Amino acid sequence: MLTTFHMELGVIRQTVISDENRTISKNAVWIDLLNPTKDEERLVEIQLDLELPTRADMQEIEASSRLYVDGSALVMTLPILIRSNTIAHKTDNVTFILCSGQLITMRYADPAPFSSFTSRLKREPSLSTSGEFVLLGLLDQISAHIADILEAGAANLEKVSYSVFGSNPDTSDKVDFNETLKRLGSVGDLSSKAKDSLLNLMRLLTFLSVNLKGKKAIESRIATLNNDAISLDQNAKFLSGNVSFLLDATLGLINIEQNNVIKIFSVITAIFLPPALIAGIYGMNFHSMPELEWEIGYPLALGLILITAIAPFLYFKKKKWL
């Protein structure tokens, strides 16, 4: 889908380019390509006289492939962290192209920051004075979105902490270690992807500051965004450290629980070993065994078995091994 945004009488107009309307307004400050077709890409390339990167180009991981100058255009690709309904989060690459005061975005997903910024743009038309300001507004929205996801991850981690250390008064159930490990893995994956997204965001901001030098209003906004990204990166690192701590604690508790199970089996074996020995001795059928003639032999053997079972049990109880 190809959508353009342009200012008209102080109001932002959003236009979807269709087969009937194949013209991109020269006043458009933002041209958005969402899952574009070949025809839509060709239309933008012809009317704006530039070459759009392919989807394969957008997947490149080298900085030189993600941030470069193509003639008068600045081409920047940023992996954006996307909130997912599943346990795992994901990232998707979005390309931003600044060319002659216009912003072109190419994306194959619909991250929440784009729809949020579109609504904000209609409320605050001043954000669309140029393609540069639209780009900075989008980056600000992306930064806020990452902050929201990290905040949700921190809240999830706090619940895991209560569960692991038994600090949650609302539940007396035993810890479900499988579920705990899954949740820790989810938050750990989230912090890792957030750090990657923020690192690329800081690289993009540095690239912008170098290529848009001299524009004080833009430089000030870039500096603010960079400080926000650094703060969020520290938050992501803190979250990652907490995940490592809770993972070690969880694995330690799993190890303790396994040791307790093995200890119980060992104690039970020790308790039943003396009775089993007595039963084995008097279970032999040798003809010359003197006890075979005892009238009290059977109750005596049962008594010994009972005593040798109770005595170790009481001893282990006293030692608090049970």
N, C-alpha and C positions, 0 to 999 in steps of 0.2 A: 504494500500500500504506500502511495506517495502522497504526503501531506505537506502543505506549505502554510506558513504563518507570516502575515504582513500587517502593518499598521494602516488603519483607514479611519480618518476622522477621530483620532485619539483612542480607537478601539482595536484590539487585536482580532483579526479575521483568520479563521482556520478554514483552509480549502483543501478538499480531497481531489487530487487530479485523477480524472476518469478518462475513459476512451473518448467521451464527447468533448472534454476540455483538456487539451494536451499542451497547454501553455503554462509555463511557470512565470509568475509575476516578477518583474525586475525589482520590485520593492520588498520581495520576500526576505525576511531576516533569518528565517529558519526553514530548512527543507528537510523533512524527516522521511527516511526510507525504512519501512518496517516490512521485513520479508519481501524485498523488492523482486519484481520480475526482471527479465533481461530487457524488455521494452522500457520499463521505468528507469532502469540504470542508464540505458542508451539515451533516453530523453534528457536526463540530467546532464550527462556528459556532453551532449550536443549543445544544449542551451547555455550551459555554464562554461563550456570549453575547458573541461578538466577530465582527468582519468580517475575513475573510482577504483579502489582496491577490490580484489575478488574476496570471496569468503575464505579461500585458502590463505590469502595474504593476511587476513585478519587473525588467523590462527597462529601466525609466526610468533615465536617467543623472544627473538632478538630485539634489543632496544632499537637498533637501526631500522628494523622493519616495522616497528610500532610507532616511532616518532621520526618524522622526516619532513623535509621541505620539498615540494614538487612545484617548481616555478614560483608562482605567487601564493600558492596554497600551503597551509600547514596541515599535515595529515597526522592524526593521533589516534591510536587504538588503546582502549582501556578495558581490562576485564572487570566487570561489575558483579558484585556479590548479590545474588538473587535469593530472596526468602522463599523457601520451599515448604509445601505441605507435608512432605515426607521427613524422615529423621535426618536425612543428609541435605546440606545446602549445596548450591552449585553456583558457578560463575559463567558469565557469557560475555563475549567480546563485543564492544560497541566502538565504531570508528567515528571520530569527529573531524570534520574538514572545515577549516576557516579559509575562505577565499573571497576577497574583495568585499569585506564587511558582511558576508553571508555565512551562515553556519549550515553545513550539511551533516546529518547523522545517518549512519547505516547500522542497522541492527537486525538480528534474527531471533530476538526474544523481546518481551515487553516488560522490562523491569519497572517496579513500582515508581521509582523516581521520575520517570518520563511522564506518566499520567498525572502524578502529583504536581510536577512543574507546569504541565499544560494548564491545569486548573488554576495554578497560582499566576501564570502568565496572563490569563484572562482577567484576573482580579487586579493585577498590578502591571499594566501595559508599559510602565517605565522600565521594566526589566528587558524590554525588547528594542531598545534604542539602536542596537547593533548586534551583529552576529557574535562579537566577542562577549558582550554582556549576557546574551542568551547562553553561551557556552559556560560562562562563570556561574550563572544561575543553575544550570544543569549539574555542574560539578558540586555546587553547594548542596543541592538536593540529594545527590549521590552520597556525599559525605554524611548528611543527616540520616540517610537510609542505613548506611553502615553502622552509624551510632545506635540506631534503634535495634538493629539485629544483634549487636554486641550487648546491648542492655538486656535483651530477651535471653541471650546466652548466659549472661551473668545471673539472671533470675533463675534460670534452669539449673545452673551450677549450684546455686544456694540451696535449692530443694534437694539436690543430690547430696550436698554436705550434711543437711539435716538428717537425711536418710542413712548415710554412712555412719555418722557419729551418734545416731539415736537421739537427736535433739528435737525431733518433731513431736510435740505432745499430742497431736491429733491421730497418731497411729501407733499401735503397739505390735504391729505385725513385724515379722522378721524381714531383714533386708533381702530384696530380690537382686542378687548380685548380677545375674544376666542382664536385667533391665538397667541396673546401675552402670555396668560397663558400656552398654549401648549408648546411654545418655552422655557418658563421659567422652565416648568416641565421637558423638555428634558435636559436642561443644568444642572438642579438640580440633575436629575438622573445620568447624566454623572459624575458630581463631586463626588457624593456618591460612584459610582462604581470605579472611579479612586482612591479614598482614600482607598477603600477596597483592590484593586489590589496592590497599593503601600505599604500598611501595610503588606500584605503577602510577597511582594518582600523584604521588610526590614527584616522580620523574616527569610526568606530563606537565605539572605546574612549573617545574624548573625549565622545561622546554619552552613553555609559554612565556615565562618571564624573560628569557633570553631573546625570543623573537618578537615580543611586544614591548621591548624596552623603550622608555620615553613617554609612555602613556601613564601618567601618575595615578589616575583613578583605577585603571586596570591593574597596575602594579600593586596598589594597596589591597585590592580584592584578592589578588593572587597570594600575597603575603599572609592575609587572614586565612585563606583556604589551606595554605601550607601549614600554618600553625595548628589548625584544626586537625589536619591529617596526622601531624606528629603526635598530638594528644591522643587521637584514636589508636594510633599504632602502639603507644605505650599501654593503652587500655587492653588492646588485643594481646600484648605480651604478658600483661598481668593475668589475663584470663587463661592464657596458655600455661603459665606457672601454676595457677590454682588447679588446672586440670591434671598436671603432672603430680601435684601433691595428693589430690584425691584419688588418682589412679594408684599411686603407691600405697595409700591407706587402704583402699578397697582390696588390692591384691594381698596386703598384709592380713586383713580380716578373713579373706578367703583361705589363706594359709593357716590361720589360727583355727578356723572352723574345721578344716580338713584334719588338723592335728588333734582336735577334740574328738572327732569321730574315730580316728585311729587309736586314741588313748582309751576310749570306751571299749573298743574291741579288745585291746590289750588287757584291760582290767577284767573284762568278762572272761577272757581266756584264763587269766591267773586265778580267778575265783573258782572256775570249774575244773582246774587242773588237779588239785588234791582229791576231790570226790571221784573224778574219773580214774585216778590212780588206785584208790581203794576199791572201786567197783571192778577195775581190771584185775586186781590181785584176787579178790574173792569170786571173780567170775571164772577162774581157772578150774578145770575138772580133773586134777590129779587125784588118784585113789588114796594116797597116803596123807592127804591134807588133814591135820588134826581138827581144824575148825568145822569139818563136815558133820561131826557128831555133836556139836554144841547145840543145845536147845535154844540158847539165846543168841546164836550166831547171826541169824537173819536180822533181828532188831538191832543188834550191836553194830552190824555193818551199816544199816540205815542211819543209825545215830552218828556213827563216825563220818559218814558222807555228809550229813546235815551240819555237823559241827565244823568240818573242814571247809564247808561252803560259806557258813555264816562268819567264821573267824576272819578270813581275808576280806570279806565285804565290810565288816565293822572297822577293820584296820585301814582300808582304803578310804572309808568315810571319814575317819578321824584325821587322816592326812589330807582330806579335802581333794582327793583325786577323783571323786565322783560328784 
